[in-house]
Amino acid sequence: MTNNYVDWFNNRRISPKTKGMTPCEYREHALAV
């Protein structure tokens, strides 16, 4: 249960703060700029 939540939080959650991107997408976007 906890591992699933941590995986969701770090990889799949969509945040309004990151303009609707998942954390993985946001990291890739930040590195590309």
PDBQT receptor file of N, H, CA, C and O in Angstrom, charges set to zero:
ATOM      1  N   MET A   1       0.825  -1.207   0.000  1.00  0.00    +0.000 N 
ATOM      2  CA  MET A   1       0.000   0.000   0.000  1.00  0.00    +0.000 C 
ATOM      3  C   MET A   1       0.862   1.260   0.000  1.00  0.00    +0.000 C 
ATOM      4  O   MET A   1       0.667   2.142  -0.836  1.00  0.00    +0.000 OA
ATOM      5  N   THR A   2       1.797   1.350   0.914  1.00  0.00    +0.000 N 
ATOM      6  H   THR A   2       1.956   0.633   1.594  1.00  0.00    +0.000 HD
ATOM      7  CA  THR A   2       2.639   2.544   1.007  1.00  0.00    +0.000 C 
ATOM      8  C   THR A   2       3.505   2.705  -0.234  1.00  0.00    +0.000 C 
ATOM      9  O   THR A   2       3.682   3.817  -0.731  1.00  0.00    +0.000 OA
ATOM     10  N   ASN A   3       4.047   1.590  -0.739  1.00  0.00    +0.000 N 
ATOM     11  H   ASN A   3       3.902   0.686  -0.335  1.00  0.00    +0.000 HD
ATOM     12  CA  ASN A   3       4.875   1.670  -1.942  1.00  0.00    +0.000 C 
ATOM     13  C   ASN A   3       4.072   2.164  -3.134  1.00  0.00    +0.000 C 
ATOM     14  O   ASN A   3       4.579   2.931  -3.953  1.00  0.00    +0.000 OA
ATOM     15  N   ASN A   4       2.819   1.727  -3.235  1.00  0.00    +0.000 N 
ATOM     16  H   ASN A   4       2.407   1.104  -2.569  1.00  0.00    +0.000 HD
ATOM     17  CA  ASN A   4       1.963   2.191  -4.326  1.00  0.00    +0.000 C 
ATOM     18  C   ASN A   4       1.714   3.685  -4.227  1.00  0.00    +0.000 C 
ATOM     19  O   ASN A   4       1.724   4.390  -5.236  1.00  0.00    +0.000 OA
ATOM     20  N   TYR A   5       1.492   4.167  -3.015  1.00  0.00    +0.000 N 
ATOM     21  H   TYR A   5       1.484   3.595  -2.195  1.00  0.00    +0.000 HD
ATOM     22  CA  TYR A   5       1.247   5.597  -2.823  1.00  0.00    +0.000 C 
ATOM     23  C   TYR A   5       2.487   6.406  -3.174  1.00  0.00    +0.000 C 
ATOM     24  O   TYR A   5       2.386   7.433  -3.844  1.00  0.00    +0.000 OA
ATOM     25  N   VAL A   6       3.649   5.957  -2.732  1.00  0.00    +0.000 N 
ATOM     26  H   VAL A   6       3.732   5.122  -2.188  1.00  0.00    +0.000 HD
ATOM     27  CA  VAL A   6       4.895   6.667  -3.025  1.00  0.00    +0.000 C 
ATOM     28  C   VAL A   6       5.139   6.689  -4.528  1.00  0.00    +0.000 C 
ATOM     29  O   VAL A   6       5.551   7.713  -5.072  1.00  0.00    +0.000 OA
ATOM     30  N   ASP A   7       4.889   5.572  -5.202  1.00  0.00    +0.000 N 
ATOM     31  H   ASP A   7       4.554   4.740  -4.760  1.00  0.00    +0.000 HD
ATOM     32  CA  ASP A   7       5.046   5.518  -6.658  1.00  0.00    +0.000 C 
ATOM     33  C   ASP A   7       4.090   6.490  -7.339  1.00  0.00    +0.000 C 
ATOM     34  O   ASP A   7       4.485   7.214  -8.252  1.00  0.00    +0.000 OA
ATOM     35  N   TRP A   8       2.830   6.509  -6.897  1.00  0.00    +0.000 N 
ATOM     36  H   TRP A   8       2.508   5.921  -6.155  1.00  0.00    +0.000 HD
ATOM     37  CA  TRP A   8       1.851   7.438  -7.469  1.00  0.00    +0.000 C 
ATOM     38  C   TRP A   8       2.275   8.886  -7.231  1.00  0.00    +0.000 C 
ATOM     39  O   TRP A   8       2.222   9.712  -8.142  1.00  0.00    +0.000 OA
ATOM     40  N   PHE A   9       2.695   9.186  -6.006  1.00  0.00    +0.000 N 
ATOM     41  H   PHE A   9       2.738   8.515  -5.266  1.00  0.00    +0.000 HD
ATOM     42  CA  PHE A   9       3.053  10.557  -5.645  1.00  0.00    +0.000 C 
ATOM     43  C   PHE A   9       4.257  11.041  -6.444  1.00  0.00    +0.000 C 
ATOM     44  O   PHE A   9       4.287  12.196  -6.867  1.00  0.00    +0.000 OA
ATOM     45  N   ASN A  10       5.237  10.190  -6.655  1.00  0.00    +0.000 N 
ATOM     46  H   ASN A  10       5.213   9.252  -6.311  1.00  0.00    +0.000 HD
ATOM     47  CA  ASN A  10       6.464  10.587  -7.332  1.00  0.00    +0.000 C 
ATOM     48  C   ASN A  10       6.370  10.529  -8.847  1.00  0.00    +0.000 C 
ATOM     49  O   ASN A  10       7.135  11.210  -9.530  1.00  0.00    +0.000 OA
ATOM     50  N   ASN A  11       5.455   9.737  -9.393  1.00  0.00    +0.000 N 
ATOM     51  H   ASN A  11       4.834   9.184  -8.838  1.00  0.00    +0.000 HD
ATOM     52  CA  ASN A  11       5.473   9.506 -10.834  1.00  0.00    +0.000 C 
ATOM     53  C   ASN A  11       4.188   9.822 -11.579  1.00  0.00    +0.000 C 
ATOM     54  O   ASN A  11       4.248  10.208 -12.746  1.00  0.00    +0.000 OA
ATOM     55  N   ARG A  12       3.019   9.672 -10.945  1.00  0.00    +0.000 N 
ATOM     56  H   ARG A  12       2.970   9.358  -9.997  1.00  0.00    +0.000 HD
ATOM     57  CA  ARG A  12       1.778   9.769 -11.716  1.00  0.00    +0.000 C 
ATOM     58  C   ARG A  12       0.837  10.884 -11.319  1.00  0.00    +0.000 C 
ATOM     59  O   ARG A  12      -0.097  11.184 -12.063  1.00  0.00    +0.000 OA
ATOM     60  N   ARG A  13       1.045  11.504 -10.183  1.00  0.00    +0.000 N 
ATOM     61  H   ARG A  13       1.804  11.261  -9.579  1.00  0.00    +0.000 HD
ATOM     62  CA  ARG A  13       0.085  12.514  -9.718  1.00  0.00    +0.000 C 
ATOM     63  C   ARG A  13       0.171  13.756 -10.605  1.00  0.00    +0.000 C 
ATOM     64  O   ARG A  13       1.255  14.147 -11.037  1.00  0.00    +0.000 OA
ATOM     65  N   ILE A  14      -0.967  14.361 -10.868  1.00  0.00    +0.000 N 
ATOM     66  H   ILE A  14      -1.848  14.043 -10.517  1.00  0.00    +0.000 HD
ATOM     67  CA  ILE A  14      -1.032  15.576 -11.683  1.00  0.00    +0.000 C 
ATOM     68  C   ILE A  14      -1.236  16.751 -10.741  1.00  0.00    +0.000 C 
ATOM     69  O   ILE A  14      -2.168  16.758  -9.937  1.00  0.00    +0.000 OA
ATOM     70  N   SER A  15      -0.368  17.736 -10.844  1.00  0.00    +0.000 N 
ATOM     71  H   SER A  15       0.389  17.730 -11.498  1.00  0.00    +0.000 HD
ATOM     72  CA  SER A  15      -0.397  18.864  -9.919  1.00  0.00    +0.000 C 
ATOM     73  C   SER A  15      -0.710  20.162 -10.654  1.00  0.00    +0.000 C 
ATOM     74  O   SER A  15      -0.106  20.435 -11.692  1.00  0.00    +0.000 OA
ATOM     75  N   PRO A  16      -1.635  20.965 -10.143  1.00  0.00    +0.000 N 
ATOM     76  CA  PRO A  16      -1.900  22.273 -10.753  1.00  0.00    +0.000 C 
ATOM     77  C   PRO A  16      -0.664  23.172 -10.712  1.00  0.00    +0.000 C 
ATOM     78  O   PRO A  16      -0.481  24.021 -11.585  1.00  0.00    +0.000 OA
ATOM     79  N   LYS A  17       0.172  22.988  -9.711  1.00  0.00    +0.000 N 
ATOM     80  H   LYS A  17       0.023  22.298  -9.002  1.00  0.00    +0.000 HD
ATOM     81  CA  LYS A  17       1.377  23.797  -9.564  1.00  0.00    +0.000 C 
ATOM     82  C   LYS A  17       2.351  23.576 -10.729  1.00  0.00    +0.000 C 
ATOM     83  O   LYS A  17       3.096  24.483 -11.098  1.00  0.00    +0.000 OA
ATOM     84  N   THR A  18       2.341  22.374 -11.302  1.00  0.00    +0.000 N 
ATOM     85  H   THR A  18       1.735  21.637 -11.002  1.00  0.00    +0.000 HD
ATOM     86  CA  THR A  18       3.240  22.074 -12.419  1.00  0.00    +0.000 C 
ATOM     87  C   THR A  18       2.496  22.126 -13.758  1.00  0.00    +0.000 C 
ATOM     88  O   THR A  18       2.886  21.472 -14.725  1.00  0.00    +0.000 OA
ATOM     89  N   LYS A  19       1.430  22.907 -13.795  1.00  0.00    +0.000 N 
ATOM     90  H   LYS A  19       1.113  23.439 -13.009  1.00  0.00    +0.000 HD
ATOM     91  CA  LYS A  19       0.626  23.117 -15.004  1.00  0.00    +0.000 C 
ATOM     92  C   LYS A  19       0.046  21.820 -15.566  1.00  0.00    +0.000 C 
ATOM     93  O   LYS A  19       0.005  21.625 -16.780  1.00  0.00    +0.000 OA
ATOM     94  N   GLY A  20      -0.394  20.951 -14.685  1.00  0.00    +0.000 N 
ATOM     95  H   GLY A  20      -0.360  21.110 -13.698  1.00  0.00    +0.000 HD
ATOM     96  CA  GLY A  20      -1.052  19.716 -15.099  1.00  0.00    +0.000 C 
ATOM     97  C   GLY A  20      -0.116  18.608 -15.521  1.00  0.00    +0.000 C 
ATOM     98  O   GLY A  20      -0.568  17.593 -16.052  1.00  0.00    +0.000 OA
ATOM     99  N   MET A  21       1.169  18.771 -15.304  1.00  0.00    +0.000 N 
ATOM    100  H   MET A  21       1.537  19.595 -14.873  1.00  0.00    +0.000 HD
ATOM    101  CA  MET A  21       2.127  17.734 -15.674  1.00  0.00    +0.000 C 
ATOM    102  C   MET A  21       2.365  16.805 -14.492  1.00  0.00    +0.000 C 
ATOM    103  O   MET A  21       2.230  17.200 -13.334  1.00  0.00    +0.000 OA
ATOM    104  N   THR A  22       2.719  15.571 -14.804  1.00  0.00    +0.000 N 
ATOM    105  H   THR A  22       2.829  15.249 -15.744  1.00  0.00    +0.000 HD
ATOM    106  CA  THR A  22       3.147  14.656 -13.752  1.00  0.00    +0.000 C 
ATOM    107  C   THR A  22       4.559  15.055 -13.334  1.00  0.00    +0.000 C 
ATOM    108  O   THR A  22       5.232  15.776 -14.070  1.00  0.00    +0.000 OA
ATOM    109  N   PRO A  23       5.019  14.606 -12.175  1.00  0.00    +0.000 N 
ATOM    110  CA  PRO A  23       6.382  14.950 -11.755  1.00  0.00    +0.000 C 
ATOM    111  C   PRO A  23       7.448  14.531 -12.768  1.00  0.00    +0.000 C 
ATOM    112  O   PRO A  23       8.422  15.256 -12.972  1.00  0.00    +0.000 OA
ATOM    113  N   CYS A  24       7.276  13.371 -13.405  1.00  0.00    +0.000 N 
ATOM    114  H   CYS A  24       6.485  12.782 -13.239  1.00  0.00    +0.000 HD
ATOM    115  CA  CYS A  24       8.251  12.926 -14.411  1.00  0.00    +0.000 C 
ATOM    116  C   CYS A  24       8.263  13.879 -15.602  1.00  0.00    +0.000 C 
ATOM    117  O   CYS A  24       9.331  14.270 -16.073  1.00  0.00    +0.000 OA
ATOM    118  N   GLU A  25       7.084  14.254 -16.092  1.00  0.00    +0.000 N 
ATOM    119  H   GLU A  25       6.216  13.936 -15.710  1.00  0.00    +0.000 HD
ATOM    120  CA  GLU A  25       7.000  15.191 -17.215  1.00  0.00    +0.000 C 
ATOM    121  C   GLU A  25       7.601  16.535 -16.843  1.00  0.00    +0.000 C 
ATOM    122  O   GLU A  25       8.283  17.157 -17.658  1.00  0.00    +0.000 OA
ATOM    123  N   TYR A  26       7.356  16.988 -15.620  1.00  0.00    +0.000 N 
ATOM    124  H   TYR A  26       6.802  16.483 -14.958  1.00  0.00    +0.000 HD
ATOM    125  CA  TYR A  26       7.874  18.281 -15.181  1.00  0.00    +0.000 C 
ATOM    126  C   TYR A  26       9.397  18.266 -15.107  1.00  0.00    +0.000 C 
ATOM    127  O   TYR A  26      10.048  19.235 -15.501  1.00  0.00    +0.000 OA
ATOM    128  N   ARG A  27       9.966  17.177 -14.605  1.00  0.00    +0.000 N 
ATOM    129  H   ARG A  27       9.437  16.391 -14.286  1.00  0.00    +0.000 HD
ATOM    130  CA  ARG A  27      11.432  17.069 -14.547  1.00  0.00    +0.000 C 
ATOM    131  C   ARG A  27      12.026  17.104 -15.943  1.00  0.00    +0.000 C 
ATOM    132  O   ARG A  27      13.011  17.804 -16.175  1.00  0.00    +0.000 OA
ATOM    133  N   GLU A  28      11.443  16.360 -16.879  1.00  0.00    +0.000 N 
ATOM    134  H   GLU A  28      10.643  15.791 -16.691  1.00  0.00    +0.000 HD
ATOM    135  CA  GLU A  28      11.942  16.358 -18.256  1.00  0.00    +0.000 C 
ATOM    136  C   GLU A  28      11.816  17.744 -18.869  1.00  0.00    +0.000 C 
ATOM    137  O   GLU A  28      12.719  18.197 -19.572  1.00  0.00    +0.000 OA
ATOM    138  N   HIS A  29      10.708  18.418 -18.609  1.00  0.00    +0.000 N 
ATOM    139  H   HIS A  29       9.975  18.051 -18.038  1.00  0.00    +0.000 HD
ATOM    140  CA  HIS A  29      10.481  19.762 -19.131  1.00  0.00    +0.000 C 
ATOM    141  C   HIS A  29      11.506  20.739 -18.559  1.00  0.00    +0.000 C 
ATOM    142  O   HIS A  29      12.044  21.572 -19.288  1.00  0.00    +0.000 OA
ATOM    143  N   ALA A  30      11.775  20.640 -17.269  1.00  0.00    +0.000 N 
ATOM    144  H   ALA A  30      11.338  19.963 -16.677  1.00  0.00    +0.000 HD
ATOM    145  CA  ALA A  30      12.729  21.547 -16.621  1.00  0.00    +0.000 C 
ATOM    146  C   ALA A  30      14.142  21.323 -17.140  1.00  0.00    +0.000 C 
ATOM    147  O   ALA A  30      14.906  22.279 -17.279  1.00  0.00    +0.000 OA
ATOM    148  N   LEU A  31      14.500  20.087 -17.427  1.00  0.00    +0.000 N 
ATOM    149  H   LEU A  31      13.880  19.311 -17.315  1.00  0.00    +0.000 HD
ATOM    150  CA  LEU A  31      15.841  19.799 -17.930  1.00  0.00    +0.000 C 
ATOM    151  C   LEU A  31      16.000  20.215 -19.388  1.00  0.00    +0.000 C 
ATOM    152  O   LEU A  31      17.105  20.543 -19.820  1.00  0.00    +0.000 OA
ATOM    153  N   ALA A  32      14.908  20.205 -20.149  1.00  0.00    +0.000 N 
ATOM    154  H   ALA A  32      14.010  19.938 -19.798  1.00  0.00    +0.000 HD
ATOM    155  CA  ALA A  32      14.971  20.555 -21.566  1.00  0.00    +0.000 C 
ATOM    156  C   ALA A  32      15.122  22.056 -21.778  1.00  0.00    +0.000 C 
ATOM    157  O   ALA A  32      15.623  22.485 -22.817  1.00  0.00    +0.000 OA
ATOM    158  N   VAL A  33      14.701  22.849 -20.818  1.00  0.00    +0.000 N 
ATOM    159  H   VAL A  33      14.295  22.501 -19.973  1.00  0.00    +0.000 HD
ATOM    160  CA  VAL A  33      14.743  24.310 -20.963  1.00  0.00    +0.000 C 
ATOM    161  C   VAL A  33      16.088  24.864 -20.634  1.00  0.00    +0.000 C 
ATOM    162  O   VAL A  33      16.292  26.075 -20.706  1.00  0.00    +0.000 OA
TER     163      VAL A  33
